[in-house]
């Protein structure tokens, strides 16, 4: 899914920065960052010229480090396109992108990923990164996958727990992609997995309810996934 162009680092906090484009959708650029929250300091917000939002004052180190890494990834992508505005936050904590741009952010405890595209490309973007936890997947599967979806995922050419995590993550990406357009919360049951292609690493989701006039019940959206160590990354575009 990823076509890497550049590699860099900003140690000790940012141990690896990988930037490039999304192979199936070249209009999308990505920045994937590995970071060490043990090296986090509040002064890094100033060093990287990222505004420190008020809602982080009550947050712990983990949340501050994740926020900084993801926002810095977005900043690098925008600067690479000669856009020098920052990604701010709405009241609901969703990212607010500079005029003319759209994007999505995600993070784990030690990885962050950002994607952007020009708004004129007409893409609805959602990205998600998760850490594989097989026991958690088995315990929580009924929350995010119907019995029919579980049967489909059990039959694909992947370890069952990995397939479950791809489905979970894809639905998280779907929410991020459609929320700006839909404007309200919707849960996992709003879409079902109807196909998972392990050869092309694509996943197809179908809406089970109408979310907006432009997103009627039965609409299908294509997602992509990548496996990197214990991480699963999914993208909806």
N, C-alpha and C positions, 0 to 999 in steps of 0.2 A: 504493500500500500504506500510506503514512503520512498521517495526518491531524494536522497540526501545530497545537499550541495556543499555545506560547510560544517566544520566542527570547531568548537572552541571551548573555553572554560574560564571561570572566574573564581579560582580557589581562594579560601577553603570552602565557602558556602556552595558555590555552583561548580560541581565537579565535572560536569559534561553538558555541553550545549550542542544540539544537532538541529540544523535547519535545512529545509528543502520544500518540495512540493508533494502533493498527493497524486500518485500515478494515475488512478482512474479518473480524477477530476483535477486537471492541472491548474485550474483557476484558484485552487486552494493552496495556500502556503502554511507550513507548520513549523513550530519550534518545540522540541522535546528536550526537557532539562532534567538532569539528575542533580539532586541537591542534598546537603547534609544539614539537617536542622540543628545538630549539635553545634554547628559553627554559626548559627543565626545570631545576629545582633540587631537591635532596632536601628542603629546607625546605617545599616545597609539600605534602608529606604532612602536615605539622603544620598548615599553613594550611587545608587542606581536611578536616582531621580524619579522615584515612585511615590506619589502622595500617600500618606498614612491616613486611612479613613477612620472616622470617629468610632465606628462599630468594632474596630480592632483593639480599642483601649482596654476592653474587658476580656479580650481573648488571650489564650495561652500561647506559648512559643510555637507549638505545632501549627496552630491556625495562622499565626503571623508568618511563619516560614513558608507555608503552602501558598498563601495569598501573594507574598512577595515573588516567589518563583514563577507562579503562573502569570502575574501581571508583567513581570520583566520579560518573559517569553513573548507576550503580546507586544510589548514595547519594541523589542528587537525586530519583530516582523514588520511592524508599522514603519519603523525608521528605515528599514531596508527598502520600503516603498516610498520614501521621502514624505512620510506623514509623521509629524513630531508631537502629536497630541497623545495624552494618556487615556487609557481605558478606565472610566470611572465606574461607580456602583449606584444602582437604583435603590429605592427604599427597601425593595424585597431582596436586595443583595445580588441581583442579576447584573452582569456587566453591561455598561453603556458604551457603545463603540463610537469612535469619531465619525463625523458626517462622511458619508460615502463608503463606509466600511461596515462589514458584519463579521461575526466570528463566534468563537466558543472557547471555553477554558475548562480544564479539569486537572485534578491532582490526587496523588496518594500521599503517604507519609514521606516519600523520598523521591517522587517523580512528579513533574508537572508538564502539561502539554497545552499549547495554544494553537488555534488555527484562525486564519483570516481570509477574506475574499472581498473583492470590490462589490458593493451593493448592486451595481448594474449587472452583475453576473446572474442575479435572480436566484441565488441559492439560499436555502434555509439550512444553517449549519448547526450541528451538534456533535461534540466530541466527549468521550468519556474514557477514563483509564481506571482500571481496577486491579487489585491484587488477588490472585487465586487463593481461595480458602475452601477446599473441597467440603469440609464438614459443614461450614456455614451455608454453602450452596444447597446441600442436601436438606438441611434443617429449615431453610426459608423458601424452598422452591415453590410452595403453594401460594406464596404471597405475590410472585411475579409471573408465574407460568401456569396455564390451565392444564388439566390432564391430557388434552390433545397435544398441546405444545410439548409437554414432557415426553410423550410418546415419540413425537417427531425428533426431538433432540437426542433421545436415547438411541435412535436408529441411525444417527449420522456417524461419520468416520472420525470421531474425536472421543476422548475420554468424556464420560457423561457430565462430570462436574465442570469441565472446561466449556462444553457446549452450553450448559446452564449459565455460566458466567457471561458468555458471549451474548446470550439472549437478554440477561439482566442488564448488561452494559448497553446493548443496543437500544433498549427501552429508555434508559437514562439519556442516551444521546438523542433519541427521538423527542423526549420532553424538552431538552434544551433547544433543539432545532425549531420546534413548533410553538413553544411558549410565547415568544415575541409576537407571533402572528395570531395565536389563539387568545392570549391575554388572560387565561385563567388556569388553575390547577387541573390536571387530569392524572388518573392513576395508571398502574400497569395494565389494567384490564381494557384500557382504551385502544390497545393494539395487540395483535397476535403475531407470533412468528409463523410464517407460512412456508418458508424455505430457508435452508442453510446449506450453501455450496462450499464445501471444504476445498475444492480445487481452485476456485477463483477467490475464495475468502470473502464471499458476499452473503449478506443476510437480507431477506425480504420481510418487511412488516406490513400488515394490513390493518387499517383502522376498523375497529369494531363498533364505533359510534361516530357520529358527526361532531367534529370539534369546532368547525367554523364553516362558513359558506364555501370557502376555498378548500376545505379539508373534509369532504363528506365521508360517511361510512362506506367502507369498501375500497377507499383509496389505498394504493400501495406505495411504499417508500423503500428505496434500496439503501442498504448500509454496507459498510466494509469493516473488516476486522483484521487485527494483526496480533500475533502472539510474540512476546518478547520476555523470555525468562518466566518469571512468575506473574508478569503483567499481561493483561488483555486490554487492548485499545480498540474502541469502536468509533465509527464515524457515520453520521447521517448527513447527506447533502442532496 
